[in-house]
Amino acid sequence: MTLILIILLGVAMLVGAIAALYLKDLTSAVVAAGLVSLFASVMYLLLAAPDVAMTEAAIGAGLSTVIFLYAVQKTVKHEAKHD
Amino acid sequence: MIKRLIALTLVLFFGYIFYQAVTHWQPDSQLQGVSKEYVSREANELGAMNIVTAIVVTYRGLDTLGEVTVLFLAASGVALLMRRRNITTPNRKERRQASEFIHTGAKLLTPVIVMFGAYIFLNGHLSPGGGFQGGAVIASAVLLLFLAFPKYKLKHGFLNTIESFSGFGYVLVGLLGIYFAGGFLDNRILPLGDFGKLLSAGAIPIIYTLIGLKVGIELAGILENLKGQEA
């Protein structure tokens, strides 16, 4: 059961990471990157590392996502087109 | 073309390394080496229920001091680079206010979240979490305030004083360890107390409280500097 959950979380993290790479809207990309951290923190909890899970949830999913959002807000909304 | 070829070679090379690492990997069935030492000696030696905390604060205390320094440098760098950008663009229209729900929710939740952060670092030696986690939770309470009230300002004088004294106190506790116990950042300058009680494990709760305050204020400061003047 735990194994299935861990595999599902791993797949969800991969999907989030790929979405963060390919999404053109930078706000959505930042949120997708935050999702990776959120799934990672649940994964740490399942792997019996609650200390790391707390850090990942508070800093990875919370603060760094918002810091990226502030940065996006101060620059441009969309990724520049290049070759 | 050449660039692609180099990239492909690199990817294949890394793939080979990972393949080698995975095929020859065997999970340990029991603790070995230094981790075994820590786990078997910790309870009698340092008296902290959470072994992770005992390792982070005491056995590997110097690394933690380094981490706190790195965070301090990062916060100083952000402050140096962002603080001057206070020029608000003139024709930026006034933002819509956050709704009543967010205002009330933020007012209601912020004290509770700060209290939870304090709980995490005060219980660092008993339950999972510690100074860094508690500090991050406190900073996220400040973040909630910033989202609900964009014009909110932190009280810098007061907070900077607390932050400076926390950093100073942390190093001071470490130095006291040299004179009264086994070495730098040794937690046995205070009595170890009863195993599993709030007031136990020597100086670990003090060190984690100082770290928690310092980390919380630094992260909140980073957030405020990035937010800028009006946001």
Interface residues (C-beta under 8 A of the other chain):
Chain A: P50 D51 A53 M54 T55 A58 I59 G62 L63 V66 I67 Y70 A71 Q73 K74
Chain B: N50 V52 T53 I120 P128 G129 G130 F132 Q133 A136 V137 A139 S140 L143 L219 I222 L223 L226 K227 G228 A231
